[in-house]
Amino acid sequence: MNKTLEQKNTRSLLIWLPIVLLIGSILFYVMLTFQAHHMQEKQLELKLQNVWKAYSSDTESMPMHMRGEYDINQVSRVAAPLSDEPRDTSLYYRETGQQVNFQILTRQAEWRGDSYQVTTYVSSKEISHLIIKVFFAEIVIFLFLLLGIVIVNRRSSRLLWQPFYNSLKKAGAYDVVRNPNLKLEEQTGITEFNQLNSELTELIEKVNKVYNNQKQFVENASHEMQTPLAIIRSKLEFLINDPALTERTASLLGDITAANERLSQLNKSLLLLAKIDNDQFPEQNQVNFSHVLEKILHNYQQHYEDFPLLSKSIQLDIIIVANVSLVEILLSNLVGNAVVHNIPEGYIKVQLDANKLVIENSGYPISGDPEALFERFKKGDDASKTTGLGLALVKEIARLYQLKIQYHHQNRVHRVTLFLT
């Protein structure tokens, strides 16, 4: 599933930033615990020094024991050596009925030839509460930090990528026929976007140049090729009307005339395909599809004496937005295809509603892939004298207006469906 740059960037940030913050939180907790215990140890040592100093200064008035604060015990000189590290212990207070945890530190001291053990106490509960409170405060700060980074990143990314989105919007509105001029900002404040806009501008100029050259070629070819074809046609008509014309020569001239007509039709179809490919039919209006279809059917009935049996069901006033000339070519080719490729005493059935047009006709079986019939120069019958571009034109016009077309045949019944919606 495709996502925007902002979404992908935010997703990466939401994946990796919490991991980094979690690792940072763990390191912070370890350092906080270490520092708290170090502070506790220093506090015990300072307290022990102060207690011993106060006791040695006034042994008479200062008690040797104060519960939860210190203990001073006289010991023999042969007492076991003491650990120099703080230890954990607990004291039970009957007044509150609670067992209170302490950290204690015991050192040995000498005074007036006697040996003493001095023990000081510091509550572990306060240290634990301090660590927990600071750690939770750190979590809250990190969460606000995460939220702030995401918000700032989204806003900064939006501002950072704004020149890109502006260029993208203008490029999306570019149309080589309707809107050939594409003006992009030369200076966006970002080197990469400046280069992108410069490359896009240069590319558009090349596209416009190629399009104009091709358009000019199509227009020139349309004019230049039709002129000699018209001359050939007029000369052939002159020769055919020559009184000295023999039967064999007349037959040859007939073949030449037919070939010339096919060549003329082929030229018109190819030029029309080129114009459709180049989107040279920008004019679009509301076209009464029903009326145009009725007119095309009437014209074909007038043109062909052996027009197949026609049955039709045409809903009135079906309106589409398109170029009226292309709609006429589309329907003319569909109806003409059903007439030309029919069988003697065959039929044509036409149905039109707001959703689709269905043209069904009897006909001979086709050879080859049915889907290939909409390709250029593809024919259902190799012996056919058509140009093979009729259905290709239909396909291109349908593509131009985003209409879907389907072909189906079974038991000598051919059905073309053009979906209007």
C-alpha positions in Angstrom: 0.0 0.0 0.0 1.5 3.3 -1.0 1.8 6.1 1.5 2.9 9.7 1.5 6.4 10.8 2.3 5.1 12.4 5.5 3.3 9.2 6.6 6.4 7.1 5.9 8.7 9.6 7.7 6.3 9.7 10.7 6.0 6.0 10.8 9.8 5.5 10.8 10.0 8.1 13.6 7.3 6.4 15.6 9.2 3.1 15.2 12.7 4.1 16.0 12.3 7.1 18.4 10.5 5.1 21.1 13.2 2.4 20.9 15.9 5.1 21.3 13.9 6.7 24.2 13.4 3.3 25.9 17.1 2.6 25.7 17.8 6.1 27.1 15.2 5.5 29.9 17.0 2.3 30.9 20.4 4.0 30.9 19.0 6.9 32.9 17.4 4.5 35.4 20.7 2.6 35.8 22.6 5.9 36.3 20.0 7.3 38.6 20.1 4.1 40.8 23.9 4.2 40.9 24.0 7.8 41.8 21.3 7.4 44.5 23.2 4.6 46.1 26.5 6.5 45.8 24.8 9.5 47.5 23.4 7.2 50.2 26.9 5.8 50.9 28.4 9.3 51.2 25.5 10.3 53.4 26.2 7.3 55.7 29.9 8.1 55.9 29.2 11.8 56.7 26.7 10.9 59.3 29.1 8.4 60.8 31.8 11.0 61.1 29.5 13.5 62.7 28.1 11.0 65.2 31.6 9.8 66.2 32.8 13.4 66.4 29.9 14.4 68.6 30.2 11.3 70.9 34.0 11.7 71.3 33.4 15.3 72.3 30.8 14.7 74.9 30.6 11.0 76.0 28.6 11.8 79.1 25.6 13.5 77.6 25.3 11.8 74.3 23.5 8.5 74.2 25.2 5.6 72.6 22.1 4.3 70.8 19.4 6.1 68.9 17.0 3.8 67.1 17.1 4.2 63.4 19.9 6.9 63.6 23.1 5.4 65.0 24.6 2.7 67.4 27.9 3.0 69.3 29.1 -0.2 70.8 32.3 -0.8 72.7 34.1 -3.9 71.5 37.3 -5.8 72.2 40.3 -5.2 70.1 40.2 -8.7 68.8 36.8 -8.2 67.1 36.5 -9.4 63.5 37.3 -6.9 60.8 34.2 -5.1 59.4 33.1 -4.7 55.8 33.6 -1.2 54.5 30.5 -1.4 52.3 26.9 -0.3 53.3 24.5 -3.2 54.1 20.8 -3.7 54.1 18.8 -4.2 57.3 15.4 -3.6 58.7 13.9 -2.5 62.1 10.5 -3.1 63.5 8.6 -0.2 65.0 6.0 -1.3 67.5 4.4 2.1 67.5 3.4 1.9 63.8 3.6 -1.9 63.4 5.8 -1.5 60.4 9.1 -3.0 59.3 11.3 -0.3 58.0 14.3 -1.0 55.6 17.6 0.8 56.2 21.0 1.0 54.7 23.7 0.9 57.4 27.4 1.5 57.5 29.6 0.3 60.4 33.1 1.5 61.1 35.6 0.8 63.9 37.0 3.7 65.9 39.5 4.1 68.7 39.1 6.5 71.6 41.2 6.7 74.9 42.5 3.2 74.3 39.1 1.6 73.8 37.7 0.1 70.6 34.2 1.1 69.4 31.9 0.1 66.5 29.9 3.0 65.1 26.9 2.2 63.0 24.8 4.8 61.2 21.4 4.3 59.5 19.8 5.9 56.5 16.2 4.9 55.4 16.1 3.0 52.1 12.4 3.9 51.7 13.1 7.5 50.9 15.8 6.7 48.4 13.5 4.2 46.7 10.7 6.7 46.6 13.1 9.3 45.1 14.2 6.9 42.4 10.6 5.9 41.5 9.4 9.6 41.4 12.3 10.7 39.3 11.9 7.7 37.0 8.2 8.4 36.4 8.9 12.0 35.9 11.5 11.0 33.3 8.9 8.8 31.5 6.4 11.7 31.4 9.1 14.0 30.0 10.1 11.4 27.4 6.5 11.0 26.3 6.0 14.7 26.0 9.3 14.8 24.1 8.2 12.0 21.8 4.9 13.8 21.1 6.6 17.1 20.6 9.2 15.6 18.2 6.4 13.9 16.1 4.4 17.1 15.9 7.4 19.3 15.1 8.6 16.8 12.6 5.2 16.6 10.8 4.9 20.4 10.6 8.5 20.9 9.6 8.2 18.1 7.0 5.1 19.7 5.6 6.9 23.0 5.3 10.0 21.4 3.9 8.1 19.4 1.2 5.7 22.3 0.3 7.7 23.3 -2.8 7.7 19.7 -3.9 3.9 19.5 -3.5 3.4 22.8 -5.3 5.5 21.5 -8.2 3.6 18.2 -8.2 0.2 20.0 -8.3 1.3 22.2 -11.2 2.7 19.1 -13.0 -0.6 17.3 -12.5 -2.5 20.2 -14.0 -0.2 20.2 -17.0 -1.8 19.2 -20.3 0.1 19.4 -23.6 -3.1 20.5 -25.4 -5.1 22.6 -22.9 -2.4 23.8 -20.6 1.0 23.6 -22.3 2.7 26.4 -20.1 4.1 25.0 -16.9 5.7 27.7 -14.7 7.6 26.3 -11.7 9.4 28.2 -9.1 13.1 28.7 -9.9 14.1 29.4 -6.3 12.4 27.3 -3.6 15.1 27.7 -1.0 16.1 24.0 -1.3 18.8 23.0 -3.8 17.3 19.7 -4.7 13.9 21.1 -5.4 15.4 23.9 -7.5 17.1 21.2 -9.6 13.9 19.2 -9.9 11.9 22.2 -11.1 14.6 23.0 -13.6 14.6 19.5 -15.0 10.8 19.4 -15.1 10.7 22.8 -16.9 13.3 21.6 -19.5 11.4 18.3 -19.9 8.1 20.1 -20.5 9.7 22.3 -23.1 11.0 19.2 -24.9 7.5 17.6 -24.7 5.8 20.7 -26.1 8.4 20.9 -28.9 7.9 17.2 -29.8 4.1 17.6 -29.6 4.0 20.7 -31.8 6.3 19.0 -34.4 4.2 15.9 -34.5 1.0 17.9 -34.7 2.4 19.9 -37.5 3.5 16.7 -39.2 0.0 15.2 -38.9 -1.6 18.4 -40.3 0.9 18.5 -43.2 0.6 14.8 -43.9 -3.2 15.1 -43.9 -3.1 17.8 -46.5 -0.2 16.5 -48.6 -1.4 12.9 -48.8 -5.0 13.7 -49.6 -4.0 15.9 -52.6 -2.2 13.2 -54.7 -4.9 10.6 -53.7 -7.6 13.0 -55.0 -5.6 13.5 -58.2 -5.3 9.7 -58.7 -9.0 9.4 -58.1 -9.9 12.1 -60.7 -7.5 10.6 -63.3 -9.0 7.2 -62.8 -12.5 8.5 -63.3 -11.3 10.2 -66.5 -9.8 6.9 -67.8 -12.9 4.9 -66.8 -15.0 7.3 -68.9 -12.7 7.0 -71.9 -14.7 5.5 -74.9 -11.7 3.6 -76.1 -11.5 1.7 -72.8 -11.3 -2.1 -73.2 -12.9 -4.6 -70.9 -9.5 -5.8 -69.5 -8.3 -2.2 -68.9 -11.6 -1.4 -67.2 -11.1 -4.3 -64.9 -7.6 -3.2 -64.0 -8.8 0.4 -63.5 -11.5 -0.9 -61.2 -9.0 -2.7 -59.1 -6.8 0.4 -59.0 -9.8 2.5 -58.0 -10.7 0.1 -55.1 -7.1 0.1 -53.9 -6.9 3.9 -54.1 -10.1 4.2 -52.0 -8.7 1.8 -49.4 -5.5 3.8 -49.4 -7.4 7.0 -48.9 -9.5 5.5 -46.1 -6.3 4.0 -44.5 -4.7 7.4 -44.6 -7.6 9.1 -43.0 -7.9 6.5 -40.3 -4.1 6.6 -39.5 -4.2 10.4 -39.3 -7.3 10.2 -37.1 -5.6 7.8 -34.8 -2.5 10.1 -34.6 -4.8 13.0 -33.7 -6.5 11.0 -31.0 -3.2 9.9 -29.6 -2.1 13.5 -29.5 -5.3 14.5 -27.8 -6.1 17.0 -30.6 -9.9 16.9 -29.9 -10.1 19.0 -26.8 -13.5 20.5 -27.5 -16.1 18.6 -25.5 -19.8 19.3 -25.3 -22.9 17.6 -24.2 -23.7 15.1 -27.0 -27.1 13.4 -27.4 -25.8 9.9 -27.8 -29.3 8.6 -28.7 -29.8 11.1 -31.4 -26.4 10.4 -33.0 -27.0 6.7 -32.9 -30.4 7.0 -34.6 -28.8 9.2 -37.3 -26.0 6.8 -37.9 -28.4 3.8 -38.2 -30.6 5.8 -40.6 -27.7 6.7 -42.9 -26.5 3.1 -43.1 -30.0 1.9 -43.9 -30.1 4.5 -46.7 -26.7 3.5 -48.0 -27.0 -0.3 -48.1 -29.9 -1.8 -50.1 -29.3 -5.2 -48.4 -29.2 -3.8 -44.9 -29.6 -6.6 -42.4 -32.8 -6.9 -40.4 -32.7 -4.3 -37.7 -34.2 -4.4 -34.2 -33.5 -1.6 -31.8 -34.3 -0.4 -28.3 -32.9 3.0 -27.9 -33.6 5.0 -24.7 -34.1 8.7 -25.6 -31.9 11.6 -24.6 -28.8 9.7 -23.3 -26.3 12.5 -22.8 -22.5 12.2 -22.6 -19.8 14.8 -22.5 -17.4 14.3 -25.5 -16.3 15.6 -28.9 -19.3 15.2 -31.2 -17.1 14.2 -34.2 -15.4 11.4 -32.3 -18.8 10.1 -31.1 -20.0 10.0 -34.7 -16.8 8.1 -35.7 -17.2 5.7 -32.8 -20.8 4.8 -33.6 -20.2 4.8 -37.3 -17.4 2.3 -36.9 -19.4 0.0 -34.6 -22.5 0.0 -36.8 -20.5 -0.3 -40.0 -18.6 -3.2 -38.5 -21.9 -5.0 -37.7 -23.1 -4.4 -41.3 -19.9 -5.2 -43.2 -19.2 -8.4 -41.3 -22.8 -9.7 -41.4 -24.2 -12.6 -43.4 -26.9 -12.7 -46.0 -30.3 -12.4 -44.5 -28.7 -11.7 -41.1 -29.7 -9.3 -38.4 -28.5 -6.5 -36.2 -29.8 -5.8 -32.7 -29.1 -2.4 -31.0 -29.9 -1.7 -27.4 -29.0 1.6 -25.6 -29.7 2.7 -22.1 -28.1 5.0 -19.6 -25.4 2.4 -18.7 -24.4 0.8 -21.9 -24.7 0.4 -25.7 -25.0 -3.2 -27.0 -24.7 -4.0 -30.7 -25.3 -7.6 -31.6 -25.1 -9.0 -35.1 -25.0 -12.3 -37.0 -21.8 -13.1 -38.8 -19.2 -15.6 -39.8 -16.9 -17.1 -37.2 -13.7 -15.2 -36.7 -10.1 -16.6 -36.9 -7.6 -15.7 -34.3 -7.8 -14.1 -30.8 -11.0 -12.0 -30.4 -9.2 -9.5 -28.1 -6.8 -8.8 -31.0 -9.6 -7.4 -33.1 -9.2 -4.0 -31.4 -5.6 -3.8 -32.3 -4.5 -1.9 -35.4 -4.6 -3.8 -38.7 -6.1 -6.9 -37.0 -9.0 -8.5 -38.9 -11.4 -11.3 -38.1 -11.1 -12.6 -41.6 -7.8 -12.3 -43.5 -9.7 -12.1 -46.8 -11.5 -9.0 -45.7 -10.9 -5.9 -47.7 -11.3 -3.5 -44.8 -8.4 -1.5 -43.4 -8.4 -3.2 -40.0 -8.5 0.1 -38.2 -12.2 0.5 -37.5 -12.3 -1.2 -34.1 -8.8 0.3 -33.3 -10.4 3.7 -33.7 -13.3 2.6 -31.4 -10.8 1.4 -28.8 -8.8 4.7 -28.9 -11.9 6.9 -28.6 -13.3 4.8 -25.8 -9.9 5.0 -24.0 -9.9 8.8 -24.5 -13.2 9.1 -22.7 -12.5 6.3 -20.2 -15.2 4.1 -21.5 -15.0 0.3 -21.2 -15.6 -1.8 -24.3 -16.1 -5.6 -24.5 -16.4 -8.1 -27.4 -18.0 -11.5 -27.2 -18.9 -14.0 -29.9 -20.6 -17.4 -29.7 -22.5 -19.5 -32.3 -22.0 -16.9 -35.1 -23.4 -14.2 -32.9 -21.1 -11.2 -32.3 -21.8 -8.8 -29.5 -19.9 -5.5 -28.7 -20.8 -3.7 -25.5 -19.8 -0.2 -24.8 -20.2 0.8 -21.1 -21.1 4.5 -20.7 -20.7 4.6 -16.9 
